[in-house]
């Protein structure tokens, strides 16, 4: 009787744990299928909280199911190139493609925690790995990740074309270094190219509608009834007095001229025939509202 009771207990335990065993097995076998076409996996690396702003951007590696590999950079804090950054396109063979797939499956990236970064680090390089399957995307990321499974797959893909990637990064850094040398932003200079005011002296740049006229003015002079806008460069409070001293003798016979530069390139010439007491320098040219907004926005983006 006691033997039968023990057998009953064993059967009960087996029945109780059977669903858990089935679920566990199912989870292991339920590996998503890779996409037949399009992107297979994407790596990205972005420096976080670093002081060298010209080098803050994201490097990407995209691997496609046909073996195509694309290397490119984006998300620049500021891009110094004249055109969009080049995209480097390479090829890997079927065995390398199979090696990537096998590593993803073996390391079971689908079931890792989404954030595998070093919790103690607030600066460093954030790495991200995204796998594309028929059932959706799976992303794992982290700053200075120490997860063995993640790093094994990431380093495998990164290392397949390490030399080409290193060459591409040097190409991007060379453009950034050369561009940052002349990156001094907005400056207001005199005719001798002496800097009178720089970025730190400028409080704001915006546009102002100057088409408003007084009731005494002849309306025939404004028969086109179009709005005219000027760009306004407003200096900080500390520089109001300095600007006034420079312009206090300005009149219709004695203009005071300024040159507005952006990264050492002449952007526009400014002048005034009246003393400036409020710290605001107006553009000489009139603009449409859209053109003024675009010009002002460009100048604001150059302020540091």
BAKETOR-729891 format. One record per residue (C-alpha): residue number from 1; residue in one letter; y, x, z. Coordinates in nm, 2 decimals, always signed. Layout:
<pts>
  seq  type       y       x       z
  NUM     A       Y       X       Z
...
</pts>
This chain:
<pts>
  seq  type       y       x       z
    1     X   +0.00   +0.00   +0.00
    2     X   +0.24   +0.28   +0.09
    3     X   +0.15   +0.46   -0.24
    4     X   +0.23   +0.14   -0.44
    5     X   +0.56   +0.11   -0.25
    6     X   +0.66   +0.47   -0.35
    7     X   +0.57   +0.41   -0.71
    8     X   +0.80   +0.10   -0.71
    9     X   +1.09   +0.30   -0.57
   10     X   +1.04   +0.57   -0.84
   11     X   +1.04   +0.31   -1.11
   12     X   +1.35   +0.15   -0.96
   13     X   +1.54   +0.48   -0.97
   14     X   +1.44   +0.55   -1.33
   15     X   +1.55   +0.21   -1.44
   16     X   +1.88   +0.26   -1.25
   17     X   +1.96   +0.59   -1.42
   18     X   +1.83   +0.50   -1.76
   19     X   +2.16   +0.35   -1.89
   20     X   +2.34   +0.67   -1.78
   21     X   +2.10   +0.89   -1.96
   22     X   +2.12   +0.68   -2.27
   23     X   +2.51   +0.70   -2.26
   24     X   +2.50   +1.07   -2.20
   25     X   +2.27   +1.13   -2.50
   26     X   +2.47   +0.90   -2.72
   27     X   +2.80   +1.08   -2.63
   28     X   +2.65   +1.41   -2.73
   29     X   +2.52   +1.28   -3.06
   30     X   +2.83   +1.08   -3.14
   31     X   +3.02   +1.37   -3.30
   32     X   +3.28   +1.25   -3.55
   33     X   +3.23   +1.33   -3.91
   34     X   +3.47   +1.57   -4.08
   35     X   +3.69   +1.43   -4.36
   36     X   +3.54   +1.47   -4.71
   37     X   +3.88   +1.56   -4.85
   38     X   +4.23   +1.64   -4.72
   39     X   +4.30   +1.84   -4.41
   40     X   +4.01   +1.97   -4.19
   41     X   +4.20   +2.14   -3.91
   42     X   +4.55   +2.26   -3.83
   43     X   +4.67   +2.53   -3.59
   44     X   +5.02   +2.57   -3.47
   45     X   +5.20   +2.81   -3.24
   46     X   +5.55   +2.76   -3.09
   47     X   +5.73   +3.00   -2.85
   48     X   +5.87   +2.81   -2.55
   49     X   +6.16   +2.90   -2.33
   50     X   +6.24   +3.23   -2.49
   51     X   +6.59   +3.38   -2.51
   52     X   +6.57   +3.51   -2.87
   53     X   +6.68   +3.18   -3.04
   54     X   +6.65   +3.32   -3.40
   55     X   +6.28   +3.35   -3.35
   56     X   +6.21   +3.01   -3.21
   57     X   +6.01   +2.83   -3.47
   58     X   +5.65   +2.70   -3.53
   59     X   +5.39   +2.89   -3.73
   60     X   +5.13   +2.66   -3.89
   61     X   +4.79   +2.72   -4.05
   62     X   +4.63   +2.43   -4.23
   63     X   +4.27   +2.44   -4.35
   64     X   +4.15   +2.19   -4.61
   65     X   +3.80   +2.07   -4.68
   66     X   +3.81   +2.24   -5.03
   67     X   +3.87   +2.58   -4.87
   68     X   +4.25   +2.59   -4.93
   69     X   +4.45   +2.75   -4.64
   70     X   +4.82   +2.69   -4.62
   71     X   +5.04   +2.91   -4.39
   72     X   +5.40   +2.81   -4.33
   73     X   +5.68   +2.80   -4.07
   74     X   +5.90   +2.50   -3.96
   75     X   +6.09   +2.35   -3.67
   76     X   +6.34   +2.64   -3.67
   77     X   +6.61   +2.64   -3.40
   78     X   +6.81   +2.78   -3.70
   79     X   +6.68   +2.88   -4.04
   80     X   +6.88   +3.17   -4.19
   81     X   +6.72   +3.16   -4.53
   82     X   +6.91   +3.01   -4.83
   83     X   +6.61   +2.81   -4.94
   84     X   +6.32   +2.64   -4.76
   85     X   +6.07   +2.89   -4.62
   86     X   +5.79   +2.98   -4.86
   87     X   +5.44   +2.83   -4.81
   88     X   +5.16   +3.09   -4.84
   89     X   +4.84   +2.94   -5.00
   90     X   +4.51   +3.11   -4.97
   91     X   +4.14   +3.03   -5.01
   92     X   +3.83   +3.07   -4.79
   93     X   +3.47   +3.05   -4.91
   94     X   +3.21   +2.79   -4.82
   95     X   +3.05   +3.01   -4.55
   96     X   +3.38   +3.05   -4.37
   97     X   +3.45   +2.68   -4.39
   98     X   +3.10   +2.61   -4.25
   99     X   +3.17   +2.86   -3.97
  100     X   +3.48   +2.67   -3.87
  101     X   +3.30   +2.34   -3.87
  102     X   +3.01   +2.47   -3.67
  103     X   +3.24   +2.62   -3.41
  104     X   +3.43   +2.29   -3.37
  105     X   +3.10   +2.11   -3.31
  106     X   +2.94   +2.38   -3.09
  107     X   +3.25   +2.40   -2.86
  108     X   +3.28   +2.01   -2.86
  109     X   +3.66   +2.01   -2.90
  110     X   +3.65   +1.63   -2.92
  111     X   +3.58   +1.61   -2.54
  112     X   +3.82   +1.87   -2.40
  113     X   +4.12   +1.77   -2.20
  114     X   +4.42   +1.72   -2.43
  115     X   +4.63   +1.98   -2.24
  116     X   +4.44   +2.30   -2.18
  117     X   +4.75   +2.51   -2.10
  118     X   +4.81   +2.74   -1.81
  119     X   +4.96   +2.51   -1.55
  120     X   +5.14   +2.80   -1.38
  121     X   +5.33   +2.91   -1.70
  122     X   +5.65   +2.75   -1.81
  123     X   +5.72   +2.99   -2.09
  124     X   +5.51   +3.16   -2.35
  125     X   +5.35   +3.03   -2.67
  126     X   +5.23   +2.67   -2.70
  127     X   +4.92   +2.66   -2.92
  128     X   +4.79   +2.34   -3.07
  129     X   +4.47   +2.27   -3.26
  130     X   +4.41   +1.94   -3.44
  131     X   +4.08   +1.83   -3.60
  132     X   +4.08   +1.57   -3.87
  133     X   +3.78   +1.34   -3.90
  134     X   +3.69   +1.01   -4.06
  135     X   +3.75   +0.84   -3.73
  136     X   +4.09   +0.99   -3.66
  137     X   +4.27   +1.30   -3.53
  138     X   +4.18   +1.50   -3.22
  139     X   +4.44   +1.73   -3.08
  140     X   +4.42   +1.99   -2.80
  141     X   +4.72   +2.20   -2.70
  142     X   +4.87   +2.41   -2.42
  143     X   +5.10   +2.69   -2.32
  144     X   +4.91   +3.02   -2.29
  145     X   +4.58   +2.84   -2.29
  146     X   +4.29   +3.01   -2.11
  147     X   +4.02   +2.75   -2.20
  148     X   +3.73   +2.95   -2.34
  149     X   +3.62   +2.68   -2.59
  150     X   +3.96   +2.62   -2.72
  151     X   +4.04   +2.99   -2.76
  152     X   +3.71   +3.06   -2.93
  153     X   +3.78   +2.81   -3.21
  154     X   +4.15   +2.89   -3.24
  155     X   +4.09   +3.27   -3.26
  156     X   +3.81   +3.22   -3.51
  157     X   +4.04   +3.03   -3.75
  158     X   +4.34   +3.26   -3.69
  159     X   +4.13   +3.56   -3.75
  160     X   +3.99   +3.46   -4.09
  161     X   +4.32   +3.56   -4.26
  162     X   +4.48   +3.76   -3.99
  163     X   +4.64   +4.02   -4.22
  164     X   +4.79   +3.76   -4.45
  165     X   +4.93   +3.57   -4.15
  166     X   +5.08   +3.89   -4.00
  167     X   +5.25   +3.96   -4.33
  168     X   +5.39   +3.61   -4.35
  169     X   +5.53   +3.63   -3.99
  170     X   +5.70   +3.96   -4.07
  171     X   +5.85   +3.80   -4.38
  172     X   +6.00   +3.52   -4.17
  173     X   +6.12   +3.75   -3.90
  174     X   +6.29   +3.98   -4.15
  175     X   +6.49   +3.68   -4.29
  176     X   +6.58   +3.57   -3.93
  177     X   +6.69   +3.92   -3.82
  178     X   +6.91   +3.98   -4.12
  179     X   +7.06   +3.64   -4.10
  180     X   +7.14   +3.65   -3.73
  181     X   +7.35   +3.97   -3.78
  182     X   +7.63   +3.78   -3.95
  183     X   +7.57   +3.46   -3.74
  184     X   +7.90   +3.45   -3.55
  185     X   +7.97   +3.08   -3.60
  186     X   +8.32   +2.93   -3.65
  187     X   +8.62   +3.16   -3.61
  188     X   +8.99   +3.10   -3.67
  189     X   +9.16   +3.42   -3.80
  190     X   +9.50   +3.53   -3.91
  191     X   +9.59   +3.67   -4.25
  192     X   +9.48   +4.02   -4.14
  193     X   +9.13   +3.89   -4.05
  194     X   +9.20   +3.93   -3.68
  195     X   +9.00   +3.67   -3.48
  196     X   +9.24   +3.45   -3.29
  197     X   +8.98   +3.19   -3.17
  198     X   +8.60   +3.18   -3.18
  199     X   +8.33   +2.93   -3.09
  200     X   +8.39   +2.96   -2.72
  201     X   +8.76   +2.87   -2.77
  202     X   +8.69   +2.55   -2.97
  203     X   +8.65   +2.23   -2.76
  204     X   +8.55   +1.99   -3.04
  205     X   +8.56   +1.93   -3.42
  206     X   +8.59   +1.58   -3.55
  207     X   +8.77   +1.37   -3.81
  208     X   +9.08   +1.15   -3.79
  209     X   +9.21   +0.88   -4.02
  210     X   +9.56   +0.99   -4.13
  211     X   +9.62   +0.71   -4.38
  212     X   +9.81   +0.50   -4.12
  213     X  +10.18   +0.48   -4.20
  214     X  +10.48   +0.33   -4.02
  215     X  +10.64   +0.00   -4.11
  216     X  +10.95   +0.18   -4.23
  217     X  +10.75   +0.36   -4.50
  218     X  +10.75   +0.22   -4.85
  219     X  +10.42   +0.04   -4.91
  220     X  +10.44   +0.13   -5.28
  221     X  +10.36   +0.48   -5.18
  222     X  +10.03   +0.36   -5.04
  223     X   +9.94   +0.11   -5.31
  224     X   +9.59   +0.25   -5.36
  225     X   +9.53   +0.15   -4.99
  226     X   +9.26   +0.42   -4.95
  227     X   +9.18   +0.58   -4.62
  228     X   +9.24   +0.95   -4.59
  229     X   +9.08   +1.17   -4.33
  230     X   +9.14   +1.51   -4.20
  231     X   +8.92   +1.75   -4.00
  232     X   +9.05   +1.83   -3.66
  233     X   +8.97   +2.15   -3.47
  234     X   +9.06   +2.10   -3.11
  235     X   +9.09   +2.40   -2.89
  236     X   +9.00   +2.42   -2.52
  237     X   +9.26   +2.35   -2.26
  238     X   +9.29   +2.72   -2.19
  239     X   +9.40   +2.79   -2.55
  240     X   +9.66   +2.52   -2.59
  241     X   +9.95   +2.74   -2.48
  242     X   +9.83   +3.03   -2.69
  243     X   +9.83   +2.81   -3.00
  244     X  +10.17   +2.68   -2.92
  245     X  +10.31   +3.03   -2.89
  246     X  +10.18   +3.11   -3.23
  247     X  +10.33   +2.80   -3.39
  248     X  +10.65   +2.73   -3.20
  249     X  +10.88   +2.86   -3.48
  250     X  +10.69   +2.68   -3.75
  251     X  +10.90   +2.45   -3.98
  252     X  +10.92   +2.35   -4.34
  253     X  +11.05   +2.69   -4.44
  254     X  +10.82   +2.89   -4.22
  255     X  +10.45   +2.79   -4.23
  256     X  +10.20   +2.93   -4.00
  257     X   +9.86   +2.98   -4.17
  258     X   +9.51   +3.02   -4.03
  259     X   +9.19   +3.10   -4.20
  260     X   +8.88   +2.91   -4.08
  261     X   +8.56   +3.12   -4.13
  262     X   +8.19   +3.02   -4.09
  263     X   +7.96   +3.32   -4.03
  264     X   +8.23   +3.55   -4.19
  265     X   +8.26   +3.33   -4.50
  266     X   +8.60   +3.17   -4.56
  267     X   +8.56   +2.79   -4.52
  268     X   +8.92   +2.66   -4.55
  269     X   +9.28   +2.76   -4.50
  270     X   +9.48   +2.58   -4.23
  271     X   +9.85   +2.58   -4.19
  272     X  +10.12   +2.39   -4.00
  273     X  +10.49   +2.34   -4.05
  274     X  +10.55   +2.20   -3.70
  275     X  +10.48   +2.35   -3.36
  276     X  +10.13   +2.26   -3.23
  277     X  +10.16   +2.15   -2.86
  278     X   +9.83   +1.96   -2.82
  279     X   +9.59   +2.23   -2.92
  280     X   +9.48   +2.04   -3.24
  281     X   +9.47   +2.21   -3.58
  282     X   +9.44   +1.97   -3.88
  283     X   +9.28   +2.05   -4.21
  284     X   +9.53   +2.07   -4.50
  285     X   +9.31   +1.88   -4.74
  286     X   +9.25   +1.50   -4.72
  287     X   +8.89   +1.38   -4.74
  288     X   +8.71   +1.06   -4.79
  289     X   +8.54   +0.94   -4.47
  290     X   +8.19   +1.05   -4.58
  291     X   +8.31   +1.39   -4.70
  292     X   +8.50   +1.45   -4.38
  293     X   +8.21   +1.35   -4.17
  294     X   +7.98   +1.59   -4.36
  295     X   +8.22   +1.88   -4.34
  296     X   +8.28   +1.82   -3.97
  297     X   +7.91   +1.79   -3.89
  298     X   +7.84   +2.12   -4.06
  299     X   +8.11   +2.29   -3.85
  300     X   +7.99   +2.14   -3.53
  301     X   +7.64   +2.27   -3.61
  302     X   +7.78   +2.62   -3.63
  303     X   +7.93   +2.60   -3.28
  304     X   +7.72   +2.79   -3.03
</pts>
